[in-house]
Amino acid sequence: MQTLIEDYESQRNPESQFVKAIDKIEVIFEILDENYREVFKINKTTTEQSNKSKYPYVNDYSYIKRFTEVVSAHLTEQGYFIDKP
């Protein structure tokens, strides 16, 4: 088990990289809850900050990347992020 954790943390193989990508989008399901809009405002989360935390991990997986793009666009449209006009 420790080896799996070390693999995940070091991102040294394709399997651990895939798990990290899934881990990064899993939180999106929680974010879609209306309460998170307030959390984003309190934390002054920008689109750029949100993208930086996900895209490095999802770019190699086209379906996961597309899912992230669609949900991020929705969150932007719904005013979740604190971006300057």
C-alpha positions as CSV (number, residue, x, y, z in Angstrom):
1,M,0.0,0.0,0.0
2,Q,2.8,2.4,0.8
3,T,4.3,1.9,-2.7
4,L,1.0,2.9,-4.2
5,I,0.9,6.0,-2.1
6,E,4.5,6.8,-3.1
7,D,3.6,6.3,-6.8
8,Y,0.7,8.6,-6.5
9,E,2.7,11.3,-4.8
10,S,5.6,11.1,-7.2
11,Q,3.5,10.7,-10.4
12,R,6.1,8.2,-11.7
13,N,3.9,6.0,-13.9
14,P,0.8,6.4,-16.1
15,E,-1.5,4.8,-13.6
16,S,-0.7,7.2,-10.9
17,Q,-1.0,10.1,-13.3
18,F,-4.4,8.9,-14.3
19,V,-5.5,8.6,-10.7
20,K,-4.3,12.1,-10.0
21,A,-6.3,13.4,-13.0
22,I,-9.4,11.7,-11.7
23,D,-8.7,13.1,-8.2
24,K,-8.5,16.6,-9.6
25,I,-11.9,16.5,-11.3
26,E,-13.7,14.6,-8.5
27,V,-13.9,17.9,-6.5
28,I,-15.8,19.4,-9.5
29,F,-18.9,17.4,-8.5
30,E,-18.8,19.0,-5.0
31,I,-18.2,22.4,-6.4
32,L,-21.4,22.2,-8.4
33,D,-23.2,22.6,-5.1
34,E,-24.6,26.1,-4.8
35,N,-22.8,26.6,-1.4
36,Y,-19.4,26.5,-3.1
37,R,-20.2,29.7,-5.0
38,E,-19.9,31.5,-1.6
39,V,-16.7,29.6,-0.7
40,F,-15.2,30.7,-4.0
41,K,-16.2,34.3,-3.3
42,I,-14.8,34.2,0.2
43,N,-11.5,32.7,-1.1
44,K,-11.5,35.1,-4.1
45,T,-10.9,32.1,-6.4
46,T,-10.1,33.1,-10.0
47,T,-10.6,31.0,-13.1
48,E,-6.8,31.0,-13.6
49,Q,-6.3,29.6,-10.1
50,S,-8.9,26.9,-10.6
51,N,-7.4,25.9,-14.0
52,K,-3.8,25.8,-12.7
53,S,-4.9,23.2,-10.1
54,K,-6.5,20.9,-12.7
55,Y,-5.1,21.3,-16.2
56,P,-1.5,20.1,-15.5
57,Y,-3.1,16.7,-14.5
58,V,-5.9,16.3,-17.0
59,N,-4.3,17.5,-20.2
60,D,-3.2,14.0,-21.2
61,Y,-6.7,12.6,-21.0
62,S,-8.9,14.0,-23.7
63,Y,-12.3,13.1,-22.1
64,I,-11.3,14.2,-18.7
65,K,-9.9,17.4,-20.1
66,R,-13.1,18.1,-22.1
67,F,-15.2,17.4,-19.0
68,T,-13.1,19.9,-17.1
69,E,-13.4,22.5,-19.8
70,V,-17.2,22.2,-19.9
71,V,-17.7,22.4,-16.2
72,S,-15.2,25.3,-15.8
73,A,-17.1,27.2,-18.5
74,H,-20.3,26.6,-16.7
75,L,-18.9,27.7,-13.4
76,T,-17.6,30.9,-15.0
77,E,-21.0,31.6,-16.6
78,Q,-22.6,31.1,-13.2
79,G,-20.3,33.6,-11.5
80,Y,-18.4,31.2,-9.3
81,F,-15.0,32.8,-10.0
82,I,-13.8,36.2,-9.0
83,D,-12.4,37.5,-12.3
84,K,-11.9,41.0,-13.4
85,P,-14.1,41.9,-16.4
